[in-house]
Amino acid sequence: MTEDRRALVAAQLRELGHEFVAHDLSDATLDALESAVRILLPLVREEPIREWVPRIDLAERVELPIPDEAAASANLAFAHSLVAGGSNPMGLGAKLWREGDIAAMRVTLGRAFEGAPGRSHGGVLASLADETMGLAASMNGAFGLTANLSITYRAAAPLNEPITARGWISSRDGRKIHLAASITSGDLLIAEATALFITIEPGSLASS
């Protein structure tokens, strides 16, 4: 089974989750869903446990596609990533690319990620900013873990409309990497974030 096939099924499961949240389901529909899950869940549980395998060489600089929406890609680095893993049915499925030393991610958030009515959940936006800044660090040869994250919300984030996060390195001091990010929807600034990452050896990321 190819990763593309896995990502396709994961995308369908994400869509199902959003539609489940968005609609007032009848008892008949709920019964049908429950019956299907009762059949499918044991089948999935019987399969071998999946090993954590990155899709890139963690010791190499990440090269990302040309920065346009058509070339942007999910599943580029970590297929199971909560934010940019196309094979994670519970994730955001964000597409990512690079703009020089700036990392960028774009995602359209559905109803399963709703916070205030009709708006995206702030915690989801914080995850998007964190992942984008982490990507900015890694693609510039600095692999690290988040030590501190601060986010300021400037406007409500819409549902079902593309939002874009961009992250970059502000400064470096030994193992400390200071990063910044912005999240926008069109010309609207939704949030700004800063973070402190502590670098680790690339090989240790696979076992952490």
C-alpha positions, 0 to 999 in steps of 0.5 A: 500500500502506498502512502498516497493511498493511505493519505486518500483514505485519511482525507475521506475520514477527515471529511467524514468527521467534519460532516458529522459535526456539521449535520444534525444526524438522524437515528437511522444515519447514526445506526448506519455509522455505528454498524460500519464502525463496528465492522471496520474498527476490529479490522484496523486493530488487527493490522500491524503497528505502524513504525514511525518513519520520516519521509525525509532525511532528518540530517539533510536540509529540507527542500520544499516545492515552489511556493504556490498553492498548486505545488504546496504539499501535505505529507512532505515530511511526517505523514502522521503529523497532526498539522501537516500529515496527510495520512492523519485522519484526525489532523489538519492536513495542511499543505506546506512549502517554502519561500526562501528561508520562510516556511509556509502552510495553508489549511482550510479548517472545517466544522470539527475545528470550530471554537466560537460559532462559525470561527476556528478554534484558537488552539488549532491556530496555535498548533498551526503556528507552532508547526510552521515555526518548527518547519522553519527551524528544521528546513534551516538545519536546526531541529528542535523542540518547543520550549515556549510558545506565545500567540496573540490573536488579532482577529477571528479565524474563519471556517471553510476558508483558506488560512495561511501561516508563515514562520521564520527564524528571528535569531539564534543563540547556541541551542536556543532558536527564536522564531516568529510566525503570522497567520492570515486569511487573505489580507486579514491578520489573524494571529502573530506568534513567537516561540523558543525552540531548543535544538536536539540532534536530528537522530534523537527526534526519531526516538523522542 
